[in-house]
Amino acid sequence: MSYDFVEDIQRGILHLSLRDKSFFTEVMNLIKPEYFDYSPHSKMYESIVEFYSEYRKLPTPPVLMEEVKSKINERENFSDYMEEINSISSMDSSEIVDEQYYMGLVEKFAKESSMKEAIKSSIELIEEGKASEVEHVVKEALMVGRDIDHGQIYFKDVKNRWIREISKKGEDRFPTIFPVCNAHLEGGNSRGELCVAVAPPGVGKSIFLVNQSVKTLISNKKVLFVSLEMSQDKIAKRFDSVMTHIPYNSLVKPQSQTELNERHNIFKAKFPNAELVIKEFPTGTINANNIRQLLNQLALHQDFVPDMIAVDYLELLMPIRKTDQEHIAQMRIAEELRAIGQEHKLLMWTVTQTNRDGESVEVITKREMGGSYDKIKPVDWAISLNQTSEEYDNGEMRAYVLKARDAKQKYIVPMNIDYRTLIMEASNGSTQEEE
């Protein structure tokens, strides 16, 4: 019996799933039983998946009949199933010659079906008072598709791998405010990475994040600064001072305003591609998906696509997936921020607080973070900011490199902070000190 794949795609998927192992293994994670409109088809496909998962081979039509028999309820007639299985297995699929074309049809069917299921689930969630979970359900449906990246074929890809490695030497980097760290990082951090600064309350996490953002602007790049604690105007005022070297408390003076405008013009002339957007959200009300939404809005309405996002700060975000364990929640938030960087090919920076142990030591290392270290696990590069009372009086601090995936770690960089202009920088002639 000949058949048209386009006209009856659901029966076609079942036919090929019984006959073509390579086809089935490609669609097994793409097609779900609930996508089939006809209940017997759904049970047939579910039985094929279960049989293959256990025996790593496709069931024959007689075996499929036995597998399906256990799923039939008393109101159903098994003879109908037998007739449908025989009909599907005897189809003529000889006309299917363009595999990629038909796989495209299957993928389209999967995308449309997953969205239908997501809409049904969303209505149920809203009726149950769980509207906050709708976004996650819809996002998962939108991500349905074939993954045609099979990874790196090691021996075949040696040449291309080294070409990529050599080309990385010239790719744009994001320098930190510490020259000695940049030397170990081959110029700075990369797109797709998550960087974190750890410090106790009151040490200057937000000021550091502003300084790091200005460093990125000086690299002629675009920055999105997400504030979850301070107002947009207060953050902008900090940028004014760090960027122009005008003392923070003098910015309100009329003379300083004139000077500020002049220095802004000089800055923009020297770094024409540098752009900054500051967005304030109410504390504890958003998650990573809200940041994704903001990125889409900025690209659509402002033609603004950042190279770096700074989030102030990690604990004030909510995880997309809820959990009762705080340390797991913070780890998930870090994972979600890193995912944004990878999706949009940009650098993510955030700051986070230590636990109480971090307030009683001179150098915050992994040991002092205890259970809080879970949130550092997804991070590519992390530093702690350390300061004693005496150092505070002298405008001094120390940065300790807690973690570096592909570079040197566990060393101290002496640094200075000018509390007049809020500028942070490595000490002149600073040397690194091993832990």
C-alpha positions as CSV (number, residue, x, y, z in Angstrom):
1,M,0.0,0.0,0.0
2,S,1.6,3.3,-1.1
3,Y,1.2,6.4,1.0
4,D,1.9,10.1,1.0
5,F,4.2,11.1,3.8
6,V,2.9,14.7,3.7
7,E,-0.8,13.7,3.8
8,D,-0.4,11.3,6.7
9,I,2.7,12.2,8.6
10,Q,1.7,10.6,11.9
11,R,1.2,7.1,10.3
12,G,4.4,7.7,8.3
13,I,6.4,8.3,11.5
14,L,5.1,5.0,13.0
15,H,5.9,3.1,9.8
16,L,9.5,4.4,9.6
17,S,9.9,3.9,13.4
18,L,9.2,0.2,12.8
19,R,11.3,-0.2,9.7
20,D,14.2,2.3,9.9
21,K,16.4,2.2,13.0
22,S,18.5,5.3,11.9
23,F,15.3,7.3,11.4
24,F,13.9,6.2,14.8
25,T,17.0,7.0,16.8
26,E,17.0,10.5,15.3
27,V,13.3,11.2,16.1
28,M,13.1,9.3,19.4
29,N,13.9,12.4,21.5
30,L,12.0,14.7,19.1
31,I,8.6,13.1,18.9
32,K,6.5,12.4,22.1
33,P,3.6,9.9,22.3
34,E,1.2,12.7,23.2
35,Y,1.8,14.4,19.8
36,F,-0.3,11.7,18.0
37,D,-4.0,12.6,17.5
38,Y,-5.2,9.0,17.5
39,S,-4.9,7.2,20.8
40,P,-3.8,3.9,19.3
41,H,-1.0,5.6,17.4
42,S,0.1,7.2,20.7
43,K,0.2,3.8,22.4
44,M,2.0,2.2,19.5
45,Y,4.7,4.8,19.5
46,E,5.1,4.7,23.2
47,S,5.5,0.9,23.0
48,I,8.2,1.3,20.3
49,V,10.2,3.7,22.4
50,E,10.0,1.5,25.5
51,F,11.0,-1.6,23.6
52,Y,13.9,0.1,21.9
53,S,15.1,1.6,25.2
54,E,15.2,-1.9,26.8
55,Y,16.5,-4.1,23.9
56,R,18.2,-1.5,21.6
57,K,16.3,-2.8,18.6
58,L,13.0,-2.2,16.9
59,P,10.0,-4.5,17.6
60,T,8.5,-6.5,14.8
61,P,4.8,-6.0,14.2
62,P,3.8,-9.2,16.1
63,V,6.0,-8.1,19.1
64,L,4.5,-4.6,18.9
65,M,1.0,-6.1,19.1
66,E,2.0,-7.9,22.4
67,E,3.6,-4.7,23.8
68,V,0.5,-2.7,23.0
69,K,-1.8,-5.3,24.4
70,S,-0.7,-4.3,28.0
71,K,-1.7,-0.7,27.4
72,I,-5.3,-1.3,26.2
73,N,-8.1,-0.7,28.6
74,E,-11.3,-2.8,28.8
75,R,-13.4,-0.5,26.6
76,E,-11.0,-0.8,23.6
77,N,-11.0,-3.5,21.0
78,F,-7.6,-5.1,20.4
79,S,-8.6,-6.2,16.9
80,D,-8.6,-2.5,15.9
81,Y,-5.0,-2.2,17.1
82,M,-4.0,-5.4,15.2
83,E,-5.6,-4.0,12.0
84,E,-3.9,-0.6,12.3
85,I,-0.4,-2.1,13.1
86,N,-0.7,-4.4,10.1
87,S,-1.8,-1.5,7.9
88,I,1.0,0.7,9.0
89,S,3.7,-1.9,8.8
90,S,2.7,-2.8,5.2
91,M,2.9,0.8,3.9
92,D,5.1,1.4,0.8
93,S,7.7,4.0,1.7
94,S,9.9,3.4,-1.4
95,E,9.1,6.9,-2.6
96,I,10.9,8.5,0.4
97,V,14.3,9.2,-1.1
98,D,15.1,12.7,0.2
99,E,15.7,11.9,3.8
100,Q,16.5,15.5,4.9
101,Y,13.3,16.8,3.3
102,Y,11.2,14.3,5.2
103,M,13.1,14.9,8.4
104,G,12.3,18.5,8.0
105,L,8.6,17.6,7.9
106,V,8.9,15.5,11.0
107,E,10.7,18.4,12.8
108,K,8.0,20.8,11.8
109,F,5.3,18.4,13.1
110,A,7.2,18.1,16.4
111,K,7.5,21.9,16.8
112,E,3.8,22.5,16.1
113,S,2.7,19.6,18.3
114,S,4.9,20.7,21.2
115,M,3.5,24.2,21.0
116,K,-0.1,22.8,21.1
117,E,0.8,20.8,24.2
118,A,2.4,23.9,25.7
119,I,-0.7,25.9,25.2
120,K,-2.9,23.2,26.8
121,S,-0.5,23.0,29.7
122,S,-0.4,26.8,30.1
123,I,-4.2,27.0,30.3
124,E,-4.2,24.3,33.0
125,L,-1.4,26.1,34.9
126,I,-3.3,29.4,34.8
127,E,-6.4,27.7,36.1
128,E,-4.4,26.2,38.9
129,G,-2.9,29.6,39.9
130,K,0.6,28.7,38.6
131,A,0.9,31.4,35.9
132,S,4.6,32.0,36.7
133,E,5.4,28.5,35.3
134,V,3.9,29.2,31.9
135,E,6.9,31.0,30.6
136,H,9.1,28.0,31.3
137,V,6.7,25.6,29.6
138,V,6.4,27.8,26.4
139,K,10.2,28.3,26.3
140,E,10.8,24.5,26.4
141,A,8.3,24.1,23.5
142,L,10.1,26.7,21.5
143,M,13.4,24.9,21.9
144,V,12.1,21.6,20.3
145,G,14.2,20.8,17.2
146,R,16.9,18.5,15.9
147,D,20.4,18.7,17.2
148,I,22.5,18.2,14.2
149,D,25.8,19.0,16.0
150,H,27.3,15.5,16.7
151,G,30.3,16.9,18.4
152,Q,34.0,16.8,17.4
153,I,35.4,13.8,15.5
154,Y,38.7,13.9,17.3
155,F,41.2,12.5,14.7
156,K,39.4,14.0,11.7
157,D,39.1,17.5,13.2
158,V,42.7,18.0,14.4
159,K,43.5,20.6,11.7
160,N,40.3,22.6,12.1
161,R,40.7,22.5,15.9
162,W,44.1,24.1,15.7
163,I,42.9,26.6,13.2
164,R,40.2,27.6,15.7
165,E,42.8,27.7,18.5
166,I,45.1,30.0,16.5
167,S,42.2,32.3,15.5
168,K,41.3,32.7,19.1
169,K,44.5,34.6,19.7
170,G,43.0,37.5,17.8
171,E,39.5,37.4,19.0
172,D,38.1,40.2,21.1
173,R,38.7,39.9,24.8
174,F,37.2,41.6,27.8
175,P,40.1,42.9,30.0
176,T,39.6,43.0,33.7
177,I,40.7,46.0,35.7
178,F,43.8,44.0,36.8
179,P,46.7,43.9,34.2
180,V,48.3,40.9,35.9
181,C,45.1,38.9,35.5
182,N,44.7,39.9,31.9
183,A,48.2,38.4,31.2
184,H,47.1,35.0,32.6
185,L,43.8,35.3,30.7
186,E,45.5,36.0,27.3
187,G,44.0,39.4,27.2
188,G,40.9,39.0,29.3
189,N,37.7,37.0,29.6
190,S,35.7,35.7,26.6
191,R,32.2,35.7,25.3
192,G,30.0,33.0,26.7
193,E,31.7,33.1,30.1
194,L,30.3,34.0,33.6
195,C,32.6,36.0,35.9
196,V,31.8,36.7,39.6
197,A,33.2,38.9,42.3
198,V,32.7,37.7,45.8
199,A,32.8,40.0,48.9
200,P,31.1,40.5,52.3
201,P,28.5,43.3,52.6
202,G,30.0,46.9,52.4
203,V,33.3,46.1,50.7
204,G,32.3,47.5,47.3
205,K,30.8,44.8,45.1
206,S,28.6,47.2,43.2
207,I,31.4,49.8,42.8
208,F,33.6,47.0,41.4
209,L,30.9,46.0,38.9
210,V,30.7,49.6,37.7
211,N,34.5,49.8,37.3
212,Q,34.6,46.5,35.4
213,S,31.7,47.8,33.2
214,V,33.7,51.0,32.5
215,K,36.7,48.9,31.5
216,T,34.5,47.1,29.0
217,L,33.2,50.5,27.6
218,I,36.8,51.6,27.2
219,S,37.3,48.5,25.1
220,N,34.7,50.1,22.7
221,K,32.0,47.6,23.6
222,K,28.4,47.8,24.7
223,V,27.3,47.1,28.3
224,L,23.9,46.3,29.8
225,F,23.9,47.0,33.6
226,V,21.0,45.3,35.4
227,S,20.4,46.7,38.9
228,L,18.3,44.8,41.4
229,E,19.0,47.0,44.4
230,M,19.9,50.6,43.5
231,S,18.0,53.1,41.3
232,Q,19.0,53.7,37.7
233,D,20.0,57.3,38.6
234,K,22.3,56.3,41.4
235,I,24.0,53.7,39.3
236,A,24.4,56.2,36.5
237,K,25.9,58.7,38.9
238,R,28.6,56.1,39.8
239,F,29.3,55.6,36.2
240,D,29.6,59.4,35.8
241,S,32.3,59.6,38.5
242,V,34.3,56.5,37.4
243,M,34.1,57.3,33.7
244,T,35.1,61.0,34.0
245,H,37.2,61.1,37.2
246,I,34.9,63.8,38.6
247,P,34.5,63.3,42.4
248,Y,31.2,61.7,43.2
249,N,30.0,64.3,45.7
250,S,30.9,67.1,43.3
251,L,28.7,66.0,40.5
252,V,25.7,68.0,41.6
253,K,27.6,71.3,41.2
254,P,26.7,73.3,38.1
255,Q,30.4,73.6,37.1
256,S,30.8,69.8,37.4
257,Q,27.8,69.3,35.1
258,T,29.4,71.3,32.4
259,E,32.7,69.4,32.9
260,L,30.7,66.1,32.9
261,N,29.2,66.8,29.5
262,E,32.5,67.8,28.0
263,R,34.2,64.6,29.3
264,H,31.3,62.5,28.1
265,N,31.8,64.0,24.6
266,I,35.5,63.2,24.7
267,F,34.7,59.6,25.8
268,K,32.2,59.0,23.0
269,A,34.6,60.5,20.4
270,K,37.4,58.1,21.5
271,F,35.2,55.1,21.9
272,P,32.4,55.5,19.4
273,N,31.0,52.0,19.7
274,A,30.7,52.2,23.5
275,E,27.1,52.2,24.7
276,L,25.6,51.8,28.2
277,V,22.0,50.9,29.2
278,I,21.1,50.8,32.9
279,K,17.9,48.9,33.8
280,E,16.5,48.7,37.3
281,F,14.2,45.9,38.4
282,P,12.4,45.6,41.8
283,T,14.4,43.4,44.2
284,G,13.6,39.7,44.0
285,T,11.0,39.9,41.3
286,I,12.8,38.7,38.1
287,N,14.7,35.7,36.9
288,A,17.0,35.0,33.9
289,N,14.0,34.8,31.5
290,N,13.2,38.4,32.3
291,I,16.7,39.4,31.3
292,R,16.2,37.4,28.0
293,Q,13.0,39.4,27.5
294,L,14.8,42.7,28.1
295,L,17.5,41.7,25.5
296,N,14.8,41.1,22.9
297,Q,13.1,44.4,23.7
298,L,16.4,46.4,23.5
299,A,17.3,44.7,20.2
300,L,13.9,45.4,18.7
301,H,13.2,48.9,20.0
302,Q,16.6,50.4,20.6
303,D,18.8,48.4,18.2
304,F,21.0,47.7,21.2
305,V,22.8,44.4,21.5
306,P,25.2,44.3,24.4
307,D,28.6,42.6,24.5
308,M,28.5,42.3,28.3
309,I,25.8,42.2,30.9
310,A,26.5,43.1,34.5
311,V,23.9,41.9,37.1
312,D,24.0,43.6,40.6
313,Y,23.6,41.1,42.2
314,L,23.2,37.3,42.1
315,E,21.2,36.7,45.3
316,L,18.5,39.2,44.2
317,L,17.5,37.2,41.2
318,M,15.0,34.3,41.4
319,P,15.8,30.9,39.9
320,I,13.6,29.7,37.0
321,R,13.2,26.3,38.7
322,K,12.1,26.7,42.3
323,T,13.9,24.9,45.2
324,D,13.7,25.1,48.9
325,Q,17.5,24.9,49.3
326,E,19.1,28.3,49.1
327,H,22.5,27.1,48.0
328,I,21.0,25.1,45.2
329,A,18.8,28.1,44.1
330,Q,21.9,30.3,43.9
331,M,23.8,27.6,41.8
332,R,20.8,27.4,39.4
333,I,20.8,31.2,39.1
334,A,24.5,31.1,38.2
335,E,23.8,28.4,35.6
336,E,21.0,30.4,34.1
337,L,23.2,33.6,33.8
338,R,25.9,31.6,32.2
339,A,23.4,30.1,29.7
340,I,22.4,33.7,28.7
341,G,26.0,34.4,27.9
342,Q,26.3,31.3,25.8
343,E,23.0,31.9,24.0
344,H,23.8,35.5,23.1
345,K,27.5,35.2,22.8
346,L,28.3,37.8,25.4
347,L,30.2,38.1,28.7
348,M,28.2,37.9,31.9
349,W,29.5,39.6,35.1
350,T,27.8,39.5,38.5
351,V,28.7,39.9,42.2
352,T,27.7,37.9,45.2
353,Q,28.0,37.9,48.9
354,T,29.9,35.5,51.1
355,N,28.5,33.7,54.1
356,R,29.3,34.9,57.6
357,D,32.7,33.1,57.7
358,G,33.8,35.4,54.9
359,E,33.5,38.5,57.2
360,S,36.1,37.2,59.7
361,V,39.1,36.3,57.4
362,E,41.6,38.5,55.7
363,V,41.5,36.5,52.4
364,I,38.3,34.8,51.2
365,T,39.1,31.5,49.6
366,K,37.0,28.5,48.7
367,R,37.4,27.2,52.3
368,E,35.6,30.3,53.7
369,M,32.7,30.0,51.3
370,G,31.5,26.5,52.6
371,G,28.1,25.6,51.2
372,S,28.1,29.0,49.4
373,Y,30.7,27.6,47.0
374,D,27.9,25.8,45.0
375,K,27.1,29.1,43.3
376,I,30.7,29.4,42.1
377,K,30.7,25.9,40.4
378,P,29.2,27.1,37.1
379,V,31.5,30.2,37.0
380,D,34.4,30.5,34.6
381,W,36.4,33.2,36.5
382,A,35.9,34.3,40.1
383,I,37.6,36.7,42.5
384,S,37.1,37.7,46.1
385,L,37.4,41.3,47.2
386,N,39.2,41.6,50.6
387,Q,39.8,44.5,52.9
388,T,40.7,45.1,56.5
389,S,39.8,48.2,58.5
390,E,43.3,49.5,58.1
391,E,43.2,49.0,54.4
392,Y,39.8,50.8,54.2
393,D,41.4,53.8,55.9
394,N,44.2,53.7,53.4
395,G,42.0,53.2,50.3
396,E,43.5,49.7,49.7
397,M,42.0,46.3,48.9
398,R,43.2,42.9,47.7
399,A,41.6,40.8,45.0
400,Y,42.1,37.0,45.3
401,V,41.6,34.9,42.2
402,L,39.3,32.1,43.5
403,K,38.7,30.2,40.3
404,A,39.9,30.3,36.7
405,R,38.9,27.5,34.3
406,D,41.8,27.8,31.8
407,A,44.2,30.2,33.5
408,K,46.2,30.7,36.7
409,Q,44.3,30.9,40.0
410,K,44.9,31.2,43.7
411,Y,46.9,34.4,43.7
412,I,46.4,37.9,45.2
413,V,46.4,41.2,43.4
414,P,46.9,44.4,45.5
415,M,44.6,47.2,44.5
416,N,43.5,50.7,45.3
417,I,40.2,52.4,45.6
418,D,39.7,56.2,45.4
419,Y,36.6,56.8,47.5
420,R,36.3,60.3,46.0
421,T,35.9,59.1,42.4
422,L,35.0,55.5,43.2
423,I,37.8,54.3,40.9
424,M,39.3,50.9,41.5
425,E,42.5,49.7,40.0
426,A,45.5,47.5,40.6
427,S,48.2,49.0,42.7
428,N,51.1,50.5,40.7
429,G,53.8,47.9,40.2
430,S,51.6,45.3,42.0
431,T,52.9,41.8,42.1
432,Q,50.9,38.6,42.6
433,E,51.2,36.7,45.8
434,E,50.6,32.9,45.9
435,E,48.2,31.5,48.3
